[in-house]
Amino acid sequence: MKVTISKSKNSESFYIAKSFINNKGKSTSVNVRKLGTLKELLLEHGPTRDDVMKWAKQEARLETLKYKKEQQSKAVQITFHSDHKLDFDQQVFWRGGYLFPQTFYYRLQLDKTCRKIRDKYKFKFDLNAILSDLIYARILEPASKRSSYKIASEFLERPTYKLHDVYRALDVLGNECDLIQSEVYKNSHLLGKRNDKILYYDCTNYFFEIEQEDGDRKYGKSKEHRPNPIIQMGMFMDGDGIPLAFFLFPGNANEQTSLKPLEEKILQDFGCTKFIYCSDAGLGSEKIKKLNHADERAFIVTQSIKKLNKDDKAWALDKTGFKRVSDNLPVDLSKISDDDMGLYYKDAPYTPHTLQQRLIITYSPKYARYQKTIRSAQVERAENMIHSGNVKKERKNPNDPSRFIGKLAVTEEGEVAKIQNYLDTDKVEEEARYDGMYAVTTDLLDDEVQDILKVSEGRWEIEECFRIMKTEFEARPVFLHEDLRIKAHFLICFLSLIIYRYLEKELKGEYTCEKILGKLKAMNFADIQEQGYVPLYTRDKLTDALHKICGFETDFQFITKSHMRTIQKKSKCKE
């Protein structure tokens, strides 16, 4: 609706008019309401003509909202004929679940980042449309780039680009991977303050369906024990579980070497200079600790009790000297009950080399019970392996039950004999000594133990991030060959993870990953004779929550074409 003015010799009249397209395809308008003459309106909404115009425009906005509401609630009559066939190549099914991650894509202003890259390269394809569709497809139906293009053709907003543009875009995305990561971090502050005072770091690797090494795809120690070349990824995550940055490195490289280049990027490009570095023992060498002991940084790193020196290990395993974490009162661990749910600790100065640290040992009866249960099952499996004669020659997994199987190859007189397998009870008892025990080292010498442990406990979220990328987003196996496109593939998976994590965070952790992704995949629509859409999903608390956090609604009995266009604009933060 808009304000129109009709002038005559003696008066000036104000109207609200509605624009529309007539049968000849031309734009025209019709007056739907007369507001009054200028002389009349000055008496009530004056004293100046500008005051009258300001009031009139507000009335036009209210009239527009009223019209839209009436259109939405308007009954729609559509006739179906049982003897009429569908039109040839008519598409009826449309995916709508992408609208929700699309909201966070635009809140992170990735469209503006794509425009910045476009202005740099001067290419003609729509990088924003390609990147966004690849991300939405990765979240909804992870597949190859060719299949993702087909999936995007089922979105309510179909691709305007061609398949060959997708592969061209991958080269650009690979080249601009670092820029995109830094822009996403900068724009993420628009969604709220980042908890970047605590940064978690971890590494994983991804296998390729190839037999020979090529580029950074090298033979290395696969997390999944695959006999294929792999590529490794190091990733930083903030204290709220939102990924920060990632870095790819060769499959045969020591993962500890991956930290420095990525941390330098965090310091220089992201401006994160004051944070606590938190990781597991495998990424907590003395060199890494010294790197994060500089300037305004600190570290909290897990410590293997088994790898402590003789004196420190004896002190750690000694049941005396513990305190309850909740109130710091001394506790004799030998007197606590088997079903105790508390957490206990003791700490002491720790200087294995030159860096002064603090070693904190914790004991959890609940964790001890869990470890005992797991080990009992593994011992039973080891006994079954001995009885059946099916003993593995090599162990790929440190938790393999065969670690409890000993071998005896000589007689009591020392003569060579047939190898005999037996249950190594000494090994079982040795492992039992560590039940419930957990250790961390830190250079935070004066902080409360409870606060330090709380930070360390958050490491599970970065492990979950990798799990989501590998399982729900199917980041591996990777079938691309060129290094730039491989980097682009992982960039798409990484951005998908960020967008999903923000959506999950807005839902306040009330739903599992499987439920959220399952619901997004199910939120589809049927096109009814090109007049509008009917939702094909079940409305529930989760769909209501998704609509609430994204600022639009799709759960009407019927959605007109114009209303759906409005929803699409809202999902892009344009209304």
Secondary structure, 3 states (H helix, E strand, C coil): CEEEEEECCCCEEEEEEEEEECCCCCEEEEEEEEEEEHHHHHHHHCCCHHHHHHHHHHHHHHHHHHHHHHHHCCCCCCCCCCCCCCCCCCCCEEECCCHHHHHHHHHCCHHHHHHHHHHHHCCCCCHHHHHHHHHHHHHHCCCCHHHHHHHHCCECCCCCCCHHHHHHHHHHHHHCHHHHHHHHHHHHHHHCCCCCCEEEEEEEEEEECCCCCECCEECCCCCCCCCCCEEEEEEEEECCCCEEEEEEEECCCCHHHHHHHHHHHHHHCCCCCCCEEEECHHHCCHHHHHHCCCCCCEEEEECCHHHCCHHHHHHHHCCCCEEECCCCCEECHHHCCCCCCCCEEEEEEECCCCCCEEEEEEECHHHHHHHHHHHHHHHHHHHHHHHHCCCCCCCCCCCCHHHHEEEEEECCCCCEEEEEEEECHHHHHHHHCCCCEEEEEECCCCCCHHHHHHHHHCCHHHHHHHHHHHCCCCCCCECCCCHHHHHHHHHHHHHHHHHHHHHHHHCCCCCCHHHHHHHHHHCEEEEECCCEEEECCCCCHHHHHHHHHHCCCCCCCCEEHHHHHHHHHHHCCCC
